[in-house]
Amino acid sequence: MTDRPVGSDRRIRVAYLHGSLDIGGSERQMVELATRLPRDRFAPEFVLLDRRGSLADLAEANGVPVTVLDWTPPGTPWLRLRKVRDVERYVRTMRQGRYDIVDAWLFHAYALAAAARTVTRVPVIIAGRRNLSGPGGHPVNRLLHSVARRRVDIIVANSEGVRREVIRRENVAPGRIRVIRNGVELPAPLPPRERDDIRRRWGAGPDSIVIGCVANYRPEKGLGAVVEVASQVTAAVDASIFVLIGEGPLRADLERAIHAAGLGDRVLLHGREPDARDLLGGLDIALQASLAEGMPNAVLEAAAAGLPVVATDVGGTAEIVTDGSTGRLVAPGDNDAMAGALIWLAASRDRRLALGAAGRTLVADRFGMDRFVAETTALYEQVLAGRASR
């Protein structure tokens, strides 16, 4: 492969490669990073394989161009023929863009970037591992994943939990993985009137205990367990209300489970919110029941908002939630322990405030957005300089 020289007289061109910019934790992190890169040193762009997504407008409003390749959806006619055309379109886009770095987040993006590296001639490819899920069981995916591990310049994990699992399960040398934790801003406290307005939308009064779970309605988020836990908690805490903020393919299943449990007025499916952070000030407790996570943005944002968090001990969650100090950690699938932790927090406002304040302090110390951007830009320059020297 012939690398392109990087001149000192121009900015470093970075392409963020992903499927779309739909609302999600990884997608929001990408947009925050791209829009905050120092523009005197970097020229960021998004290259999206499938579709724009609602966050694409935000990226463009902040001066980051978005290119959509509009790949063929799986299952459409002429799939094999069109896939060849899709790859050709990707290669053409990469070569025309003359990117110095492709920062590809999640499996399909970094597998493509690595496999096509010889013809795209991109000097540096970074693989972003934002969760614990790998390529799945399909033989082609496993082959692509094996190629990608060898051909990317470095793998970035967003938590120590992800880093450990990648080393253990995929036999990756520790020196090829860098941990850069997600970034988050500390929001200003919500004025009492705005808090009351949010809670009234959910039918909650001043004395209600509102427990919120921000998660897309997908199997790995463990929301079926949330409904089961709600049966225990609402029986023990008269004024408790559960609010599930998100959307996804399990909506109908959740509606049936809520109806079967007789919880129609106690468990609310809020649906999708353009920015769920706007609702956190209306909650008393944040809940995460995920079966797998990398570094859960929903937990980070809840802690940043000063909320005590009850969460499953998966992935990097324990790097945010310290049991008994900033919230409560429970084993995934242990519904009794989750219900007990929620009841314990619901019983004491002082306890909730103390744990929430501790969580906000921890986030400020370890997960600041400025740190996230600074560590990432330093990595870009370091890897690019090393590649150029070779």
C-alpha positions in Angstrom: 0.0 0.0 0.0 1.2 3.5 -0.8 0.4 6.0 1.9 -0.2 9.6 1.1 2.1 12.1 2.8 0.6 14.4 5.3 1.7 18.0 4.8 2.3 20.3 7.8 0.6 23.1 5.9 -2.9 21.6 5.9 -5.4 20.2 8.3 -5.8 16.5 9.1 -8.9 15.2 7.3 -10.8 12.8 9.5 -13.7 10.6 8.2 -16.1 9.3 10.9 -17.5 6.1 9.4 -20.7 4.7 10.7 -24.1 3.3 9.6 -26.2 6.3 10.3 -26.6 9.1 12.8 -29.8 7.9 14.4 -30.3 8.8 18.0 -28.1 6.6 20.2 -25.3 6.8 22.6 -22.4 6.1 20.2 -23.9 8.4 17.6 -24.2 11.3 20.0 -20.6 10.7 21.1 -19.5 10.8 17.5 -21.3 14.1 16.8 -20.0 15.7 20.0 -16.4 14.7 19.1 -16.5 15.7 15.5 -18.1 19.1 16.2 -15.5 19.9 19.0 -12.3 19.0 17.1 -10.0 22.0 16.8 -10.7 23.3 13.3 -7.3 24.8 12.9 -5.8 21.3 13.0 -8.6 19.0 11.9 -11.2 18.8 9.1 -13.9 16.3 10.2 -16.6 14.7 8.0 -19.2 12.0 8.4 -19.4 9.1 5.9 -22.6 7.2 6.6 -23.2 3.8 5.0 -27.0 3.5 5.3 -28.9 6.7 6.0 -28.7 10.1 7.6 -30.5 9.8 10.9 -31.8 12.7 13.0 -28.4 13.8 14.4 -27.0 14.5 10.9 -28.7 17.9 10.9 -27.0 18.7 14.2 -23.6 17.8 12.7 -24.1 19.9 9.6 -25.4 22.8 11.7 -22.0 22.7 13.5 -20.1 22.7 10.2 -19.4 19.0 9.8 -20.2 17.8 6.3 -22.3 14.5 6.0 -22.0 12.1 3.1 -24.6 9.3 2.8 -23.7 6.3 0.6 -27.2 4.9 0.8 -26.2 1.2 0.9 -28.6 -1.5 -0.2 -30.8 -2.6 2.7 -30.4 -6.3 3.5 -33.0 -8.5 1.9 -33.7 -6.4 -1.2 -33.6 -7.9 -4.7 -30.3 -8.1 -6.5 -28.5 -8.0 -3.2 -25.3 -9.5 -4.4 -24.9 -7.2 -7.4 -25.8 -4.1 -5.5 -23.4 -4.9 -2.7 -20.5 -4.8 -5.2 -21.7 -1.4 -6.3 -22.0 -0.3 -2.6 -18.3 -1.2 -2.0 -17.3 0.6 -5.2 -19.1 3.7 -4.0 -17.4 3.6 -0.6 -13.9 3.2 -2.2 -14.6 6.1 -4.6 -15.7 8.3 -1.7 -12.6 7.5 0.4 -10.2 8.2 -2.5 -11.9 11.4 -3.5 -12.0 12.6 0.1 -8.3 12.0 0.5 -8.7 11.4 4.2 -5.8 11.0 6.5 -7.7 9.1 9.2 -10.8 6.9 9.1 -12.3 6.6 12.6 -14.7 3.7 12.1 -17.1 2.9 15.0 -18.6 -0.5 15.5 -18.0 -3.8 13.6 -19.5 -3.3 10.2 -17.8 0.1 9.7 -14.3 -0.9 10.8 -14.4 -4.3 9.0 -15.2 -2.5 5.8 -12.5 0.2 6.3 -9.9 -2.5 7.1 -10.9 -4.9 4.2 -10.8 -2.1 1.6 -7.7 -0.4 2.9 -5.4 -1.4 0.1 -7.6 0.3 -2.5 -8.7 3.3 -0.5 -5.1 4.1 0.5 -6.2 5.7 3.8 -3.0 6.2 5.9 -4.6 5.5 9.3 -7.7 3.4 10.3 -8.9 3.3 13.8 -11.5 0.7 15.1 -13.9 2.0 17.7 -15.1 -0.7 20.0 -18.1 0.9 21.8 -19.7 -2.3 23.2 -18.9 -5.9 23.9 -20.7 -7.4 20.9 -18.5 -8.9 18.2 -19.2 -9.8 14.6 -21.8 -12.5 15.3 -21.7 -16.1 14.2 -21.7 -15.8 10.4 -18.5 -17.2 8.9 -18.0 -14.2 6.6 -18.4 -11.8 9.6 -15.8 -13.8 11.6 -13.4 -13.7 8.6 -13.8 -9.9 8.2 -13.4 -9.4 11.9 -10.1 -11.4 11.9 -8.9 -9.3 9.0 -9.9 -6.0 10.7 -8.1 -6.8 13.9 -4.8 -7.2 11.9 -5.2 -4.3 9.5 -6.4 -1.4 11.7 -3.7 0.7 13.3 -5.2 0.8 16.7 -8.4 -0.2 18.5 -10.1 2.3 20.8 -12.2 0.9 23.7 -14.5 3.2 25.6 -14.0 1.4 28.9 -11.6 -0.8 30.7 -14.4 -3.5 30.7 -14.4 -3.5 26.9 -10.6 -3.5 26.7 -10.4 -6.6 29.0 -13.0 -8.5 27.0 -11.4 -7.7 23.7 -8.0 -9.0 24.9 -9.5 -12.1 26.5 -12.0 -13.1 23.9 -10.2 -12.0 20.7 -6.5 -12.6 21.6 -5.6 -9.0 20.8 -2.2 -7.7 22.0 -2.8 -5.3 24.9 -0.6 -2.7 23.2 -2.9 -2.4 20.3 -5.9 -1.2 22.4 -6.3 2.3 23.8 -9.0 3.2 26.3 -10.6 6.6 25.8 -13.7 6.9 28.0 -16.8 8.7 26.7 -17.3 12.4 27.5 -20.2 14.2 29.0 -21.1 17.7 30.0 -22.5 18.6 33.4 -26.0 20.1 32.9 -27.2 23.1 35.0 -29.8 22.2 37.7 -33.3 22.3 36.3 -35.5 25.1 37.7 -38.3 23.8 39.9 -41.1 24.9 37.5 -39.5 23.1 34.5 -39.1 19.9 36.7 -42.7 20.1 37.7 -43.8 20.5 34.1 -41.9 17.4 33.0 -43.3 15.3 35.9 -46.9 16.4 35.1 -46.5 14.9 31.6 -46.1 11.6 33.3 -48.9 12.1 35.9 -46.3 12.5 38.7 -46.9 14.8 41.6 -44.4 16.5 44.0 -44.3 13.4 46.2 -44.0 10.8 43.5 -40.8 8.7 43.1 -40.1 8.7 39.3 -37.8 6.0 38.2 -36.5 6.5 34.6 -34.8 4.2 32.2 -33.3 5.7 29.0 -32.8 2.9 26.5 -34.0 1.8 23.1 -36.5 -1.0 23.3 -34.2 -3.7 22.2 -33.5 -7.2 23.8 -30.0 -6.3 25.2 -31.4 -3.5 27.2 -33.2 -5.8 29.6 -36.5 -3.9 29.6 -38.6 -7.0 30.2 -36.9 -7.2 33.6 -37.8 -3.6 34.3 -41.5 -4.4 34.0 -41.1 -7.4 36.4 -39.1 -5.2 38.8 -41.8 -2.5 38.6 -44.4 -5.0 39.9 -42.3 -5.4 43.1 -41.4 -1.7 43.5 -44.9 -0.3 42.9 -46.3 -2.7 45.4 -43.9 -1.5 48.1 -43.7 2.2 47.2 -47.2 3.7 46.7 -46.1 6.8 44.8 -43.6 5.2 42.4 -43.8 5.5 38.6 -41.5 4.0 36.0 -40.8 5.9 32.7 -39.1 4.1 29.8 -37.6 6.7 27.5 -36.8 5.3 24.1 -38.2 3.4 21.1 -37.6 0.2 19.3 -38.8 -3.2 18.1 -39.9 -4.5 21.5 -42.6 -1.8 22.0 -45.5 -4.2 21.4 -44.0 -6.8 23.7 -43.5 -4.2 26.5 -47.1 -3.0 26.0 -48.4 -6.5 26.4 -46.2 -7.2 29.5 -47.3 -3.9 31.2 -51.0 -4.7 30.5 -50.7 -8.3 31.8 -49.1 -7.0 35.0 -51.8 -4.4 35.5 -49.2 -1.6 35.5 -50.8 0.6 32.8 -50.8 3.6 35.1 -47.4 2.9 36.8 -45.1 2.0 33.8 -45.1 4.5 31.0 -43.6 4.1 27.6 -42.5 7.7 26.9 -41.2 6.9 23.4 -38.4 8.5 21.6 -37.1 11.9 22.7 -34.8 14.1 20.5 -32.6 14.6 23.5 -33.4 12.5 26.6 -31.0 14.6 28.7 -33.8 17.2 28.7 -36.0 14.9 30.8 -33.4 13.8 33.4 -34.3 16.6 35.7 -37.7 15.2 36.1 -36.5 11.9 37.5 -35.7 10.9 41.1 -33.7 7.7 40.3 -32.1 6.4 37.0 -32.3 2.7 36.2 -30.3 0.6 33.7 -31.1 -3.1 33.3 -28.8 -3.9 30.3 -27.5 -7.3 29.7 -24.4 -5.9 27.8 -22.9 -2.5 27.6 -19.6 -0.8 26.7 -19.7 2.5 28.4 -23.4 3.4 28.8 -24.0 7.0 27.9 -27.4 6.9 29.6 -25.8 6.1 32.9 -23.1 8.7 32.4 -25.7 11.4 31.6 -27.8 10.4 34.6 -24.9 10.6 36.9 -23.9 14.0 35.4 -27.4 15.2 36.1 -27.0 14.3 39.8 -29.2 11.3 39.8 -28.5 8.1 41.9 -28.3 5.2 39.5 -29.3 1.5 39.9 -27.6 -0.5 37.2 -26.5 -3.9 36.1 -22.8 -4.7 36.5 -22.0 -5.1 32.8 -19.2 -3.7 30.7 -17.9 -0.4 31.9 -20.9 0.4 34.1 -18.9 -0.2 37.3 -16.5 2.6 36.2 -19.4 5.0 36.7 -21.5 3.4 39.4 -19.7 2.6 42.7 -22.1 0.4 44.7 -23.3 2.3 47.8 -21.4 5.5 46.9 -22.9 6.8 43.6 -25.6 4.3 43.2 -26.3 0.5 43.4 -24.9 -2.2 41.2 -26.7 -5.5 40.7 -26.0 -8.7 38.7 -27.8 -8.8 35.4 -31.0 -10.8 35.7 -31.2 -10.5 39.5 -34.6 -8.8 39.6 -35.0 -9.1 43.3 -31.7 -7.3 44.0 -32.7 -4.6 41.5 -36.1 -4.1 43.1 -34.5 -4.0 46.6 -32.0 -1.3 45.5 -34.8 0.8 44.1 -36.9 0.5 47.2 -33.9 1.3 49.3 -33.3 4.6 47.4 -37.0 5.4 47.3 -37.1 5.3 51.1 -34.8 8.3 51.6 -34.6 11.6 49.8 -31.3 12.4 51.6 -29.8 9.1 50.4 -30.8 9.9 46.9 -29.3 13.4 47.0 -26.1 12.2 48.6 -25.5 9.4 46.0 -26.5 11.7 43.1 -24.1 14.4 44.2 -21.2 11.8 44.5 -22.0 10.5 41.0 -21.9 14.0 39.6 -18.5 14.7 41.2 -17.1 11.4 39.8 -18.3 12.3 36.3 -16.8 15.7 36.5 -13.4 14.3 37.5 -13.2 11.4 35.1 -15.6 11.8 32.1 -15.4 15.4 31.0 -16.0 16.2 27.4 -12.9 18.3 27.0 -10.8 15.4 28.2 -12.5 13.1 25.7 -11.7 15.4 22.8 -8.2 16.1 23.9 -7.3 12.4 24.3 -8.8 11.6 21.0 -7.0 14.4 19.1 -3.7 13.4 20.8 -4.3 9.8 19.6 -4.9 10.9 16.0 -1.7 12.9 15.8 0.3 10.2 17.5 -0.9 7.4 15.3 -0.6 9.5 12.1 2.9 10.6 13.0 3.9 7.0 13.6 2.5 5.9 10.3 4.2 8.7 8.4 7.6 7.8 10.0 7.3 4.3 8.8 
